């Protein structure tokens, strides 16, 4: 398992219960279509459920 640190840049409310999250791309991070990831928000308890 790889751990990458990133920064939340922006959150856009698209519709009811639909949000778009913009994150900085960590150096060395790669993404393959169909892959999934787990996100943890440090420093704030949040009601967001991520299905990426």
C-alpha positions in Angstrom: 0.0 0.0 0.0 1.3 3.4 -0.9 0.4 6.5 1.2 0.4 9.9 -0.5 -0.3 13.3 1.1 -2.4 15.8 -0.8 -4.2 19.1 -0.3 -7.9 19.7 -0.8 -8.1 22.6 -3.3 -11.8 23.1 -3.8 -15.3 21.6 -3.2 -18.0 22.3 -5.7 -21.7 21.5 -4.9 -22.9 20.0 -8.2 -26.4 18.9 -7.1 -28.2 17.5 -4.0 -25.8 15.0 -2.4 -23.3 15.4 -5.3 -20.0 17.2 -4.8 -16.8 17.5 -6.9 -13.5 17.5 -5.0 -10.4 19.0 -6.5 -7.1 17.8 -5.0 -3.5 18.5 -5.7 -1.8 15.6 -7.5 0.9 14.2 -5.3 4.3 13.6 -6.9 4.6 10.0 -8.0 0.9 9.3 -7.8 -0.5 7.3 -10.8 -4.1 6.3 -11.6 -5.4 3.5 -13.7 -9.0 3.4 -15.0 -11.2 1.3 -12.9 -8.9 1.6 -9.8 -10.2 2.9 -6.5 -8.7 4.8 -3.6 -9.4 5.5 0.0 -9.3 9.1 1.2 -8.9 10.3 4.8 -9.6 14.0 5.8 -7.1 15.0 8.5 -8.1 17.5 11.1 -11.9 17.6 10.5 -14.7 15.1 11.2 -16.8 15.1 8.0 -20.0 13.5 6.8 -18.6 13.0 3.3 -18.7 9.5 2.0 -16.2 8.9 -0.9 -16.9 6.6 -3.7 -14.1 7.3 -6.2 
